Amino acid sequence: MGIGTGIAVYFIIWWMTLFVSLPFRMKSQLEEGEIVEGTEVAAPRNPKMAKRLAWNTLISGGVFFVFWFVVYYLGFGVDSIPEFIPIRKI
């Protein structure tokens, strides 16, 4: 796996873990009881995005390390997938 592929895979893992982790421990304005006028009641009261992004970076780094270890040291990759469709010779 080259450096460009590694960066692309990390980027995809980072966004996936961000979207998975966004709803956790999030309280809406309605749940808190303090609704700011002119906003949606389901909007988060205090999302703490800097903290979420920092944790997301650490978690996605760990997931990427596992992916890299499996690909680099264990040798799994696209060529490891068995071929299910037989090739017909003409």
C-alpha positions as a LaTeX table, in Angstrom:
\begin{tabular}{lrrr}
\hline
Residue & $x$ (\AA) & $y$ (\AA) & $z$ (\AA) \\
\hline
Met1 & 0.00 & 0.00 & 0.00 \\
Gly2 & 1.46 & 3.31 & $-1.07$ \\
Ile3 & 1.36 & 6.58 & 0.86 \\
Gly4 & $-1.43$ & 8.00 & $-1.32$ \\
Thr5 & $-3.57$ & 4.90 & $-0.82$ \\
Gly6 & $-2.93$ & 5.01 & 2.92 \\
Ile7 & $-4.00$ & 8.65 & 3.13 \\
Ala8 & $-7.14$ & 7.93 & 1.11 \\
Val9 & $-8.07$ & 4.94 & 3.29 \\
Tyr10 & $-7.45$ & 6.95 & 6.49 \\
Phe11 & $-9.61$ & 9.78 & 5.12 \\
Ile12 & $-12.48$ & 7.36 & 4.45 \\
Ile13 & $-12.12$ & 5.70 & 7.87 \\
Trp14 & $-12.02$ & 9.13 & 9.56 \\
Trp15 & $-15.30$ & 10.26 & 7.96 \\
Met16 & $-17.01$ & 6.94 & 8.65 \\
Thr17 & $-16.07$ & 7.01 & 12.34 \\
Leu18 & $-17.16$ & 10.66 & 12.56 \\
Phe19 & $-20.63$ & 9.90 & 11.20 \\
Val20 & $-20.94$ & 6.87 & 13.48 \\
Ser21 & $-19.89$ & 8.77 & 16.60 \\
Leu22 & $-21.84$ & 12.01 & 16.10 \\
Pro23 & $-25.13$ & 10.90 & 17.72 \\
Phe24 & $-23.52$ & 9.50 & 20.89 \\
Arg25 & $-24.00$ & 11.53 & 24.09 \\
Met26 & $-25.69$ & 14.35 & 22.17 \\
Lys27 & $-28.53$ & 16.22 & 23.90 \\
Ser28 & $-30.94$ & 18.36 & 21.95 \\
Gln29 & $-32.20$ & 21.76 & 22.98 \\
Leu30 & $-35.59$ & 20.20 & 23.70 \\
Glu31 & $-34.06$ & 17.64 & 26.08 \\
Glu32 & $-32.09$ & 20.36 & 27.88 \\
Gly33 & $-35.14$ & 22.61 & 28.11 \\
Glu34 & $-33.33$ & 25.68 & 26.74 \\
Ile35 & $-34.51$ & 26.39 & 23.20 \\
Val36 & $-32.81$ & 29.27 & 21.40 \\
Glu37 & $-35.36$ & 31.21 & 19.42 \\
Gly38 & $-35.04$ & 30.81 & 15.66 \\
Thr39 & $-33.36$ & 27.39 & 15.81 \\
Glu40 & $-34.63$ & 23.85 & 15.44 \\
Val41 & $-35.62$ & 22.23 & 18.73 \\
Ala42 & $-33.73$ & 19.05 & 17.75 \\
Ala43 & $-30.47$ & 20.98 & 17.28 \\
Pro44 & $-27.75$ & 20.00 & 19.76 \\
Arg45 & $-27.38$ & 22.24 & 22.78 \\
Asn46 & $-23.61$ & 21.93 & 23.20 \\
Pro47 & $-22.05$ & 19.62 & 20.59 \\
Lys48 & $-18.40$ & 20.04 & 21.80 \\
Met49 & $-17.13$ & 19.48 & 18.26 \\
Ala50 & $-13.43$ & 20.05 & 19.02 \\
Lys51 & $-13.48$ & 17.27 & 21.60 \\
Arg52 & $-15.44$ & 15.00 & 19.25 \\
Leu53 & $-13.01$ & 15.61 & 16.38 \\
Ala54 & $-10.01$ & 14.90 & 18.61 \\
Trp55 & $-11.50$ & 11.60 & 19.84 \\
Asn56 & $-12.53$ & 10.73 & 16.30 \\
Thr57 & $-8.96$ & 11.25 & 15.07 \\
Leu58 & $-7.60$ & 8.93 & 17.77 \\
Ile59 & $-10.20$ & 6.22 & 17.16 \\
Ser60 & $-9.82$ & 6.34 & 13.38 \\
Gly61 & $-6.04$ & 6.17 & 13.82 \\
Gly62 & $-6.48$ & 2.93 & 15.77 \\
Val63 & $-8.84$ & 1.50 & 13.16 \\
Phe64 & $-6.41$ & 2.46 & 10.40 \\
Phe65 & $-3.53$ & 0.83 & 12.29 \\
Val66 & $-5.50$ & $-2.45$ & 12.45 \\
Phe67 & $-6.27$ & $-2.16$ & 8.72 \\
Trp68 & $-2.62$ & $-1.42$ & 7.90 \\
Phe69 & $-1.41$ & $-4.33$ & 10.06 \\
Val70 & $-3.79$ & $-6.76$ & 8.32 \\
Val71 & $-2.79$ & $-5.57$ & 4.85 \\
Tyr72 & 0.96 & $-5.14$ & 5.42 \\
Tyr73 & 1.94 & $-7.89$ & 7.84 \\
Leu74 & $-0.75$ & $-10.52$ & 7.27 \\
Gly75 & $-0.78$ & $-10.03$ & 3.51 \\
Phe76 & $-4.52$ & $-9.73$ & 2.98 \\
Gly77 & $-5.66$ & $-7.60$ & 0.09 \\
Val78 & $-7.81$ & $-7.56$ & $-3.01$ \\
Asp79 & $-5.90$ & $-10.54$ & $-4.43$ \\
Ser80 & $-6.84$ & $-12.58$ & $-1.34$ \\
Ile81 & $-10.53$ & $-12.58$ & $-2.27$ \\
Pro82 & $-11.43$ & $-15.90$ & $-3.88$ \\
Glu83 & $-12.78$ & $-15.84$ & $-7.39$ \\
Phe84 & $-16.41$ & $-17.00$ & $-7.42$ \\
Ile85 & $-17.16$ & $-16.58$ & $-11.13$ \\
Pro86 & $-15.27$ & $-19.05$ & $-13.27$ \\
Ile87 & $-13.61$ & $-17.64$ & $-16.36$ \\
Arg88 & $-14.80$ & $-19.29$ & $-19.54$ \\
Lys89 & $-12.24$ & $-19.95$ & $-22.22$ \\
Ile90 & $-13.41$ & $-19.45$ & $-25.76$ \\
\hline
\end{tabular}
